[in-house]
Amino acid sequence: MAEVALEGVTKRFGNTLAVDNIDLSVGNGEFVVLLGPSGCGKTTTLNMIAGLEVPTAGSIRIAERAVERVPPDKRDIAMVFQSIALYPHMTVAQNIGFPLKMARVARPEINRRVQEVSELLHVGELLNRRVHELSGGQRQRIALGRAVIRNPAVFLFDEPLSSLDAKLRVEMRVELKKLHERLGATFIYVTHDQVEALTMADRIAVMDAGRIQQYGSPDDVYHRPANRMVANFLGDPGMNFVAGRMAERNGTHGFQAPEFFLPLPESLYNAVSDPAVTLGIRAESVEIEAPRGGGAVNGIVFATEPVGSDLFLDISFDESSGESRTLFKVRTQPDRVVKVGETIPLLLPAEKIYLFDSGGRRVYPQ
């Protein structure tokens, strides 16, 4: 096990700023996920930890040792890539044991370690097979075995499940989490898949435009997003947003959007200093029912999206067909009967509302 620490790490490719002055601390035995959209800098960050890229500025430490100028094979790390690069002319046992063979480990010790790793990954019955005889999930396990057999201080994963089908991805997420628990090693894992991040990570570093937007537990980044980018990226679908301002109408305090006025508790109304805000609420937090006091608005069903376990509604707040219309996603029960064009009441519970300032920073809840 080993700590990994990045301080002020920056990476430029010519005039392109790929990673912008990031700090990151990964504890011993922690499972940390670098999460973000394509081009956000997460793979470049992983490559700098691995030694495949040299930082333009800043320091990287593994087990308290500065490694930014240390070659990859001297960093005590193992890396699993998106592309499952196995040797087709070798058996499974030979593929798993290959790193030890290159390190000139004695044959009996290699055989012992291969057997040990194969039992850990439940691939013992595959040891005499060739690569072309394996399924995608089996190949990924063998790639993991080749990393595990080295017993490194840090495991680095670059979107290792993205080439698998949906069912195998679910299975391998469980396997990776169990493997982490059994090994107690430090895992740093890159993905753009929020489900992978939320289900596997101890902590998630959400990245965008080369910067870490938020670093915290899965529960923290989902329920207390630091800004609009995090709120929109985490969640399927992302958070609903509508721009407006705090206002008073006929003695009632609330949020004034272009298409509706939403009454709010006075405590929420007074929580922000600048009245110009963006209101956010998640699809699963919006309730479809008759108003019971404040917090309700009317919306028009613009489209329906049945997905089996849920029914998603696209809600518009005006009847125009312009591109500037505000659309809310609402998650409801699959057996609810609604028609496109129907006007329905929406309850936006005050305790589920988020407010963001003009710069996108969350200002409520504080």
C-alpha positions as CSV (number, residue, x, y, z in Angstrom):
1,M,0.0,0.0,0.0
2,A,1.1,3.6,-0.6
3,E,-0.2,7.1,-0.5
4,V,-0.2,9.1,-3.7
5,A,0.0,12.9,-3.6
6,L,-0.1,15.5,-6.3
7,E,0.8,19.1,-5.6
8,G,0.3,21.9,-8.1
9,V,0.5,19.5,-11.0
10,T,0.2,21.1,-14.4
11,K,0.6,19.6,-17.9
12,R,0.8,21.5,-21.1
13,F,1.0,20.1,-24.6
14,G,2.4,23.1,-26.5
15,N,-0.2,25.8,-26.1
16,T,-2.9,23.4,-24.8
17,L,-3.4,23.3,-21.0
18,A,-4.4,19.7,-20.3
19,V,-4.1,19.7,-16.5
20,D,-4.3,23.0,-14.5
21,N,-2.5,23.2,-11.1
22,I,-4.3,20.3,-9.4
23,D,-3.8,19.0,-5.9
24,L,-4.9,15.4,-5.1
25,S,-4.2,13.2,-2.0
26,V,-5.0,9.5,-2.2
27,G,-4.7,7.6,1.1
28,N,-3.2,4.2,1.7
29,G,-5.5,1.5,0.5
30,E,-8.1,4.0,-0.9
31,F,-10.1,3.5,-4.0
32,V,-10.2,6.9,-5.8
33,V,-11.9,7.6,-9.1
34,L,-11.0,10.4,-11.5
35,L,-14.4,11.1,-13.2
36,G,-15.2,13.6,-15.9
37,P,-16.1,14.1,-19.6
38,S,-13.8,13.4,-22.5
39,G,-10.9,15.9,-22.6
40,C,-11.2,16.9,-18.9
41,G,-7.6,15.8,-18.1
42,K,-8.3,12.7,-16.1
43,T,-6.2,10.3,-18.3
44,T,-3.4,12.8,-18.6
45,T,-3.4,13.0,-14.7
46,L,-3.2,9.2,-14.5
47,N,-0.4,9.0,-17.1
48,M,1.6,11.5,-15.0
49,I,1.2,9.3,-11.9
50,A,2.2,6.3,-14.0
51,G,5.2,8.0,-15.5
52,L,4.0,7.9,-19.1
53,E,3.9,11.8,-19.1
54,V,6.1,14.2,-17.3
55,P,4.4,17.1,-15.6
56,T,5.2,20.6,-16.8
57,A,5.1,21.8,-13.2
58,G,4.3,20.5,-9.7
59,S,5.3,17.4,-7.8
60,I,4.1,13.8,-7.6
61,R,4.8,11.5,-4.6
62,I,4.2,7.8,-4.2
63,A,4.8,6.5,-0.7
64,E,6.3,9.9,0.2
65,R,8.9,9.6,-2.6
66,A,9.1,12.2,-5.3
67,V,8.6,10.3,-8.6
68,E,7.9,12.9,-11.3
69,R,11.4,12.1,-12.9
70,V,11.4,8.4,-12.0
71,P,10.8,6.0,-14.9
72,P,7.5,4.0,-14.8
73,D,9.1,0.6,-14.0
74,K,10.7,2.1,-10.9
75,R,7.5,3.5,-9.4
76,D,6.0,0.3,-7.9
77,I,2.8,0.7,-9.9
78,A,0.7,-1.6,-12.1
79,M,-1.5,-0.2,-14.9
80,V,-4.6,-1.8,-16.5
81,F,-5.6,-0.1,-19.8
82,Q,-8.8,0.1,-21.7
83,S,-7.3,-2.1,-24.4
84,I,-6.8,-5.6,-23.0
85,A,-3.3,-6.3,-24.4
86,L,-2.7,-10.0,-23.8
87,Y,-0.2,-12.1,-25.7
88,P,-2.2,-14.4,-28.0
89,H,0.6,-17.0,-28.4
90,M,0.8,-17.6,-24.6
91,T,-1.5,-19.5,-22.3
92,V,-3.4,-17.7,-19.6
93,A,-0.8,-18.9,-17.0
94,Q,2.0,-17.6,-19.1
95,N,0.2,-14.2,-19.6
96,I,-0.3,-13.8,-15.9
97,G,3.2,-14.8,-15.0
98,F,4.9,-12.8,-17.7
99,P,5.8,-9.8,-15.5
100,L,7.6,-12.1,-13.0
101,K,9.4,-13.9,-15.9
102,M,10.7,-10.5,-17.1
103,A,11.8,-9.8,-13.5
104,R,13.8,-13.1,-13.6
105,V,11.9,-14.6,-10.8
106,A,12.5,-18.4,-10.4
107,R,10.1,-20.7,-12.2
108,P,8.7,-22.4,-9.0
109,E,7.9,-19.0,-7.5
110,I,6.2,-17.9,-10.7
111,N,4.1,-21.0,-10.7
112,R,3.1,-20.6,-7.1
113,R,2.2,-16.9,-7.6
114,V,0.2,-17.7,-10.8
115,Q,-1.8,-20.3,-8.9
116,E,-2.4,-17.9,-6.0
117,V,-3.6,-15.1,-8.3
118,S,-5.8,-17.4,-10.4
119,E,-7.6,-18.5,-7.3
120,L,-8.0,-14.9,-6.2
121,L,-9.6,-14.0,-9.6
122,H,-11.5,-17.3,-10.0
123,V,-9.8,-18.2,-13.3
124,G,-7.9,-21.3,-12.2
125,E,-9.8,-23.5,-14.7
126,L,-8.5,-21.2,-17.5
127,L,-4.8,-21.4,-17.0
128,N,-4.1,-23.7,-19.9
129,R,-6.3,-21.9,-22.4
130,R,-5.2,-19.5,-25.1
131,V,-6.4,-15.9,-25.4
132,H,-8.7,-16.5,-28.4
133,E,-10.6,-19.0,-26.3
134,L,-11.6,-16.5,-23.7
135,S,-14.6,-14.2,-23.4
136,G,-14.3,-10.4,-22.9
137,G,-14.8,-10.7,-19.2
138,Q,-12.3,-13.5,-18.8
139,R,-9.7,-11.5,-20.8
140,Q,-10.2,-8.6,-18.4
141,R,-9.7,-10.8,-15.4
142,I,-6.4,-12.1,-17.0
143,A,-5.3,-8.5,-17.5
144,L,-6.0,-7.8,-13.9
145,G,-4.1,-10.9,-12.9
146,R,-1.1,-9.8,-14.7
147,A,-1.2,-6.5,-12.7
148,V,-2.0,-8.2,-9.4
149,I,0.9,-10.7,-9.6
150,R,3.4,-8.0,-9.3
151,N,2.0,-7.0,-5.9
152,P,2.5,-3.3,-6.6
153,A,1.9,-0.4,-4.1
154,V,-0.5,1.3,-6.5
155,F,-2.9,0.1,-9.1
156,L,-3.9,2.5,-12.0
157,F,-6.9,1.8,-14.2
158,D,-7.6,3.7,-17.4
159,E,-11.3,3.0,-18.3
160,P,-10.7,-0.8,-18.1
161,L,-14.4,-1.8,-18.5
162,S,-15.4,0.5,-21.4
163,S,-14.9,-2.2,-24.1
164,L,-17.2,-4.7,-22.3
165,D,-20.9,-5.1,-22.8
166,A,-23.4,-3.7,-20.2
167,K,-23.9,-7.0,-18.3
168,L,-20.2,-7.7,-18.1
169,R,-19.5,-4.2,-16.9
170,V,-21.8,-4.7,-14.0
171,E,-20.2,-8.0,-13.1
172,M,-16.7,-6.6,-13.4
173,R,-17.5,-3.6,-11.2
174,V,-18.4,-6.0,-8.4
175,E,-15.3,-8.1,-9.0
176,L,-13.0,-5.0,-8.9
177,K,-14.6,-3.8,-5.7
178,K,-14.1,-7.2,-4.1
179,L,-10.5,-7.4,-5.4
180,H,-9.8,-4.0,-3.8
181,E,-11.2,-5.2,-0.5
182,R,-9.1,-8.4,-0.6
183,L,-5.9,-6.7,-1.6
184,G,-6.2,-3.6,0.5
185,A,-4.1,-1.8,-2.1
186,T,-4.3,1.8,-3.4
187,F,-6.5,2.0,-6.5
188,I,-6.8,5.1,-8.8
189,Y,-9.3,4.6,-11.5
190,V,-10.2,6.7,-14.5
191,T,-13.7,6.7,-16.0
192,H,-16.4,8.9,-17.6
193,D,-19.1,6.5,-16.3
194,Q,-20.7,8.0,-13.2
195,V,-22.2,4.6,-12.2
196,E,-18.8,3.1,-12.0
197,A,-17.6,6.0,-9.9
198,L,-20.6,6.0,-7.5
199,T,-20.6,2.2,-7.0
200,M,-16.9,1.6,-6.5
201,A,-15.1,4.7,-5.2
202,D,-14.2,5.7,-1.6
203,R,-13.7,9.2,-3.0
204,I,-14.4,10.8,-6.4
205,A,-12.4,13.6,-8.0
206,V,-14.8,15.2,-10.5
207,M,-12.7,16.9,-13.2
208,D,-13.5,19.4,-16.0
209,A,-11.3,21.7,-18.1
210,G,-8.1,20.3,-16.5
211,R,-9.2,21.1,-12.9
212,I,-10.7,19.2,-10.0
213,Q,-14.2,20.6,-9.5
214,Q,-14.9,18.6,-6.4
215,Y,-13.2,15.8,-4.4
216,G,-15.3,13.8,-1.9
217,S,-17.3,10.7,-1.2
218,P,-19.9,9.5,-3.7
219,D,-22.6,10.6,-1.4
220,D,-21.1,14.1,-1.0
221,V,-20.5,14.8,-4.7
222,Y,-24.1,13.6,-5.6
223,H,-26.0,15.2,-2.7
224,R,-23.9,18.3,-2.2
225,P,-22.4,19.2,-5.6
226,A,-20.0,22.1,-5.4
227,N,-21.1,23.7,-8.6
228,R,-23.4,23.3,-11.6
229,M,-20.9,21.2,-13.6
230,V,-20.8,18.5,-10.8
231,A,-24.6,18.7,-10.3
232,N,-25.2,18.2,-14.0
233,F,-22.5,15.5,-14.6
234,L,-23.6,13.3,-11.6
235,G,-27.0,11.8,-12.0
236,D,-28.8,10.1,-14.8
237,P,-30.3,12.4,-16.0
238,G,-28.3,15.3,-14.7
239,M,-29.8,17.9,-12.5
240,N,-32.6,20.2,-13.8
241,F,-31.7,23.9,-14.0
242,V,-33.7,27.0,-14.6
243,A,-32.2,30.6,-14.4
244,G,-34.2,33.3,-12.5
245,R,-34.1,35.4,-9.4
246,M,-35.4,35.7,-5.9
247,A,-38.5,37.9,-6.0
248,E,-41.6,38.9,-4.1
249,R,-45.1,38.6,-5.6
250,N,-48.2,39.8,-3.8
251,G,-46.4,39.5,-0.4
252,T,-45.1,36.0,-1.2
253,H,-41.4,35.3,-1.4
254,G,-40.2,32.9,-4.0
255,F,-38.2,32.2,-7.1
256,Q,-39.2,34.0,-10.3
257,A,-38.3,32.1,-13.5
258,P,-39.3,33.3,-17.0
259,E,-42.2,30.8,-17.2
260,F,-43.3,30.4,-13.5
261,F,-43.2,31.7,-10.0
262,L,-42.3,29.2,-7.3
263,P,-43.2,30.2,-3.6
264,L,-40.3,29.3,-1.2
265,P,-39.9,29.3,2.5
266,E,-38.5,32.5,3.9
267,S,-35.4,30.7,5.3
268,L,-34.5,29.5,1.7
269,Y,-35.4,32.9,0.2
270,N,-33.0,34.7,2.6
271,A,-30.2,32.2,2.1
272,V,-28.6,34.0,-0.8
273,S,-27.1,37.5,-1.0
274,D,-27.4,38.0,-4.8
275,P,-31.0,37.6,-6.0
276,A,-29.8,36.4,-9.4
277,V,-29.6,32.6,-9.1
278,T,-30.1,29.3,-10.9
279,L,-32.5,26.8,-9.3
280,G,-31.6,23.1,-9.5
281,I,-33.5,20.0,-8.6
282,R,-33.0,16.4,-9.5
283,A,-35.5,14.4,-11.7
284,E,-36.3,12.0,-8.9
285,S,-37.0,14.9,-6.5
286,V,-39.9,16.4,-8.5
287,E,-43.3,15.0,-7.5
288,I,-46.3,14.8,-9.7
289,E,-49.4,15.6,-7.6
290,A,-51.9,18.2,-6.7
291,P,-50.4,21.2,-4.8
292,R,-50.3,21.0,-1.1
293,G,-49.4,24.5,0.0
294,G,-46.3,26.1,-1.6
295,G,-43.7,24.7,-3.9
296,A,-45.9,23.8,-6.8
297,V,-46.0,24.8,-10.5
298,N,-47.8,23.6,-13.6
299,G,-45.9,22.0,-16.4
300,I,-46.8,20.7,-19.9
301,V,-45.8,17.1,-20.9
302,F,-43.5,17.6,-23.9
303,A,-42.4,14.0,-24.3
304,T,-42.4,10.7,-22.5
305,E,-39.5,8.2,-22.2
306,P,-40.4,4.8,-20.8
307,V,-37.3,2.9,-19.8
308,G,-38.8,-0.2,-18.1
309,S,-38.3,0.4,-14.4
310,D,-39.1,4.2,-14.7
311,L,-41.0,6.6,-16.8
312,F,-39.2,9.9,-17.6
313,L,-41.2,12.9,-18.5
314,D,-39.9,15.9,-20.4
315,I,-41.7,18.9,-18.9
316,S,-42.1,22.3,-20.6
317,F,-43.3,25.4,-18.9
318,D,-44.7,27.2,-21.9
319,E,-46.4,26.2,-25.1
320,S,-43.9,27.7,-27.6
321,S,-41.8,25.4,-29.7
322,G,-38.6,27.6,-29.6
323,E,-35.2,26.2,-28.7
324,S,-35.0,28.5,-25.6
325,R,-37.8,26.7,-23.8
326,T,-37.0,25.3,-20.3
327,L,-37.3,21.5,-20.1
328,F,-37.4,19.5,-16.8
329,K,-36.7,15.8,-16.6
330,V,-39.1,14.1,-14.1
331,R,-38.7,10.5,-13.0
332,T,-42.0,8.8,-12.1
333,Q,-43.5,5.3,-11.8
334,P,-43.7,3.3,-15.0
335,D,-47.4,2.7,-14.7
336,R,-48.4,6.3,-14.5
337,V,-50.6,7.4,-17.4
338,V,-49.8,10.8,-18.9
339,K,-50.3,12.2,-22.3
340,V,-48.1,14.5,-24.4
341,G,-49.6,18.0,-24.2
342,E,-51.3,17.4,-20.8
343,T,-50.8,20.0,-18.1
344,I,-49.8,18.5,-14.8
345,P,-49.0,19.9,-11.3
346,L,-45.4,19.5,-10.2
347,L,-44.3,19.8,-6.6
348,L,-40.7,21.0,-6.1
349,P,-40.0,20.3,-2.4
350,A,-38.0,23.0,-0.8
351,E,-35.7,20.5,1.0
352,K,-34.7,19.1,-2.4
353,I,-33.9,22.5,-4.1
354,Y,-30.4,23.7,-4.9
355,L,-29.4,27.3,-5.7
356,F,-26.3,28.3,-7.7
357,D,-24.8,31.8,-8.2
358,S,-24.0,33.4,-11.5
359,G,-20.6,31.7,-11.5
360,G,-22.2,28.3,-11.1
361,R,-21.1,27.8,-7.4
362,R,-23.6,26.2,-5.1
363,V,-24.9,28.7,-2.6
364,Y,-27.7,26.6,-1.1
365,P,-27.7,24.4,0.8
366,Q,-24.6,25.8,2.4
